[in-house]
């Protein structure tokens, strides 16, 4: 599904774009990256410079889903699709692969990872399917590791932690690392010991705070607390990122209530005392509990 302008010497017009929506999008990106008639900003970009936008668009998709805004979701999915098309176009310019290859690869992967749909195997519920999925992914990781070794680029022995993207949000990555380790038995069997671990880590943090430890030591201890909390969320089958997003939204609602109540009295948060703001916070909390 790659697109190449037929008349590279001529400036494109809207009538030059194909009517098919996907082909149209690919054509738009091809013209944006055209060396003569393209957009200067788009021509300057590379994989590294575009990557932050790709992450941002993925978050905006998640935000639209959380808000239940389907019209916004349609728009944000389009923005995310543009990111895929953008990366694929740059790869095509390098001769590495194109959008068709990307689509083919993911379609083949989904067929391979769903033998119970496209083959003659069976699964007993979604949990069993998740286990089968992870087994297939483990085989794929081993194959990729072996391929790297054959190219002389093997970074070291294969690990169950291979493939957990470094660019993931820290809480999400912590959860994935813990899930991988749990598959080989490195895990507590219940939430109770994890809560004990959280209390232990908080105790260690208290010691460092009391000792006025260095920023590096405090960062290390705070990280241990967060990692343990992510582990608890995993044991409780709660998405830590979703939980924190919900708490962020709750904080924002209640703090805005404080601002609005103070503004009604022609006051600002800066002019209010902590006690006054805490009282308004509790007011917002009580109002939410009554709904």
C-alpha positions in Angstrom: 0.0 0.0 0.0 2.9 2.4 -0.6 2.3 5.5 -2.6 4.6 7.3 -5.0 3.6 10.6 -6.6 3.3 10.0 -10.4 4.5 13.5 -11.2 7.2 14.4 -8.7 8.0 17.7 -10.6 4.4 18.9 -10.2 2.9 20.4 -7.1 0.1 18.1 -5.8 -3.5 19.1 -5.6 -6.4 17.5 -3.6 -7.6 15.9 -6.9 -4.4 13.9 -7.0 -5.3 12.1 -3.8 -6.9 8.6 -4.1 -10.6 8.3 -3.0 -9.9 5.2 -0.8 -9.4 6.5 2.8 -6.4 4.4 3.6 -4.7 5.0 0.2 -5.5 8.7 0.6 -3.8 8.8 4.0 -0.7 7.1 2.6 -0.7 9.5 -0.3 -1.0 12.5 2.0 2.0 11.3 4.0 4.0 10.7 0.8 3.4 14.2 -0.3 4.2 15.7 3.1 7.6 13.9 2.9 8.2 14.8 -0.8 11.7 16.2 -1.2 10.6 19.1 -3.4 7.0 19.9 -2.6 6.8 18.5 1.0 6.3 20.2 4.3 9.7 21.5 5.7 8.8 20.4 9.2 7.8 16.9 8.1 10.9 16.5 6.0 13.1 17.3 9.1 11.6 14.6 11.2 13.1 11.2 11.9 12.1 8.1 13.9 13.5 9.6 17.2 11.9 13.0 16.8 8.5 11.5 16.0 8.5 8.9 18.8 7.4 11.3 21.5 4.4 12.3 19.4 3.5 8.6 19.0 3.5 8.1 22.7 1.5 11.3 23.2 -1.2 10.2 20.7 -1.5 6.8 22.4 -2.1 8.5 25.8 -4.7 10.8 24.1 -6.5 7.6 22.8 -6.6 6.3 26.4 -7.9 9.6 27.7 -10.8 9.6 25.2 -11.7 6.1 26.1 -11.6 6.9 29.8 -13.9 10.0 29.2 -16.3 7.8 27.1 -16.1 10.4 24.2 -16.6 8.4 21.0 -16.3 11.3 18.7 -13.0 12.3 20.3 -11.9 8.7 20.2 -12.4 8.5 16.5 -10.2 11.6 16.0 -7.5 10.4 18.4 -7.4 7.0 16.7 -6.8 8.8 13.5 -4.0 10.7 15.0 -2.4 7.5 16.3 -2.9 5.9 12.8 -1.0 8.8 11.3 1.9 8.0 13.6 2.0 4.5 12.2 1.9 5.8 8.7 4.6 8.3 9.4 7.0 5.7 10.7 6.2 3.3 7.9 6.8 6.1 5.3 10.2 7.0 6.7 11.1 3.3 6.8 10.0 2.9 3.2 12.2 5.9 2.2 15.2 3.9 3.7 14.2 0.8 1.9 13.6 -1.1 5.1 9.8 -1.8 4.9 6.5 -0.1 4.1 3.0 0.2 5.5 1.9 -3.0 3.7 4.7 -4.9 5.4 3.6 -3.5 8.8 0.0 -4.6 8.2 1.0 -8.0 6.9 3.3 -8.7 9.9 0.7 -7.8 12.5 -2.0 -9.9 10.7 0.3 -12.9 10.5 1.2 -12.4 14.2 -2.4 -12.4 15.3 -3.1 -15.5 13.3 -0.1 -17.3 14.8 -1.1 -16.2 18.4 -4.7 -17.4 18.0 -4.5 -21.0 17.0 -7.8 -21.6 18.7 -9.4 -19.2 16.2 -7.5 -19.9 13.0 -6.4 -23.5 13.8 -7.8 -26.6 15.5 -6.7 -26.1 19.1 -9.0 -25.1 21.9 -8.7 -22.9 25.0 -10.7 -23.0 28.2 -11.5 -19.4 28.9 -9.6 -16.2 28.7 -7.1 -17.0 31.4 -6.1 -20.2 29.6 -5.9 -18.1 26.4 -3.6 -15.6 28.1 -1.3 -18.4 29.1 -1.2 -19.8 25.6 -0.5 -16.2 24.3 2.4 -15.8 26.6 3.9 -19.2 25.7 3.8 -18.2 22.0 5.3 -14.8 22.7 8.1 -16.6 24.7 8.9 -18.8 21.7 8.9 -15.7 19.4 11.3 -13.9 21.8 13.7 -16.8 21.8 13.6 -16.9 18.0 14.4 -13.2 17.8 17.3 -13.7 20.3 18.7 -16.5 18.3 18.5 -14.4 15.1 20.4 -11.6 16.8 23.1 -14.1 17.8 23.4 -15.4 14.3 24.0 -11.8 13.2 26.7 -11.3 15.8 24.6 -8.8 17.7 23.5 -11.0 20.6 23.5 -8.7 23.7 23.7 -11.7 26.1 21.8 -14.8 27.2 18.0 -14.8 26.7 16.0 -13.5 29.6 12.3 -13.8 30.5 12.5 -10.0 30.8 13.5 -9.5 27.2 11.1 -7.4 25.2 9.7 -5.3 28.0 10.0 -1.8 26.4 12.1 0.7 28.3 9.9 3.5 27.0 6.8 2.2 28.8 5.5 4.4 31.7 7.4 3.3 34.8 4.5 1.9 36.7 3.4 -0.1 33.6 6.9 -1.4 33.1 7.2 -2.4 36.7 4.0 -4.5 36.4 5.3 -6.2 33.2 8.7 -7.0 34.7 7.0 -8.5 37.7 4.6 -10.5 35.6 7.5 -11.9 33.6 9.4 -12.9 36.8 6.3 -14.4 38.2 6.1 -16.9 35.3 9.2 -18.6 36.5 8.1 -18.6 40.2 9.8 -15.4 41.4 6.6 -14.1 43.1 4.6 -14.1 46.3 1.5 -16.3 46.2 -0.8 -13.7 47.7 -1.3 -10.0 48.3 -0.6 -10.1 52.1 3.2 -10.5 51.8 3.3 -7.7 49.3 1.6 -5.4 51.7 4.2 -6.4 54.3 6.8 -5.5 51.8 5.3 -2.1 51.2 5.4 -1.4 54.9 9.0 -2.6 55.0 10.0 -0.3 52.2 8.2 2.7 53.8 10.1 1.9 57.0 13.4 2.1 55.1 12.3 5.4 53.5 11.4 6.8 57.0 15.0 6.0 58.1 16.5 7.7 55.1 14.3 10.8 55.6 15.2 11.0 59.3 18.9 10.7 58.4 18.5 13.5 55.8 19.9 11.1 53.2 21.1 12.2 49.8 18.7 12.8 47.0 20.0 9.6 45.3 19.3 7.5 48.4 15.8 9.0 48.8 15.1 8.4 45.1 16.2 4.8 45.5 13.9 4.2 48.5 10.9 6.0 46.9 11.4 3.8 43.8 11.3 0.7 46.0 8.0 1.8 47.5 6.5 2.5 44.1 7.7 -0.8 42.7 6.2 -2.6 45.7 2.9 -0.8 45.2 2.8 -1.7 41.5 3.3 -5.3 42.6 0.3 -5.1 45.0 -1.8 -3.7 42.2 -0.8 -6.7 40.0 -1.8 -9.2 42.8 -5.1 -7.4 43.2 -5.6 -7.5 39.4 -5.7 -3.7 39.2 -4.0 -1.7 36.5 -1.7 0.6 38.4 -1.6 3.2 35.6 -5.4 3.2 35.4 -5.6 3.4 39.2 -3.3 6.4 39.3 -5.0 8.1 36.4 -8.3 7.8 38.3 -6.7 9.2 41.5 -5.2 12.1 39.4 -8.7 12.9 38.1 -10.2 12.7 41.6 -7.5 15.1 42.9 -8.2 17.5 40.1 -11.9 17.5 40.7 -11.5 18.2 44.4 -8.9 20.8 44.0 -11.0 22.6 41.4 -13.8 22.6 43.9 -11.5 24.4 46.3 -10.6 27.0 43.7 -14.2 27.5 42.7 -15.4 27.9 46.3 -12.7 30.4 47.0 -13.3 32.3 43.8 -17.0 32.7 44.8 -15.7 34.6 47.8 -13.3 36.6 45.6 -10.3 34.8 47.1 -7.5 32.7 45.6 -5.8 29.5 47.0 -2.7 31.6 47.7 -4.7 33.8 50.1 -6.3 30.9 51.9 -4.8 28.9 54.8 -4.1 25.2 54.5 -6.8 24.5 57.1 -9.4 26.4 55.0 -8.4 24.5 51.9 -8.5 21.2 53.7 -12.1 22.0 54.9 -13.1 22.6 51.3 -11.4 19.4 50.2 -13.4 17.4 52.8 -16.5 19.3 51.5 -15.8 18.1 48.0 -15.1 14.6 49.2 -18.4 14.5 51.1 -20.3 15.7 48.1 -18.9 12.9 46.0 -19.8 10.3 48.6 -23.5 11.5 48.4 -23.7 11.0 44.7 
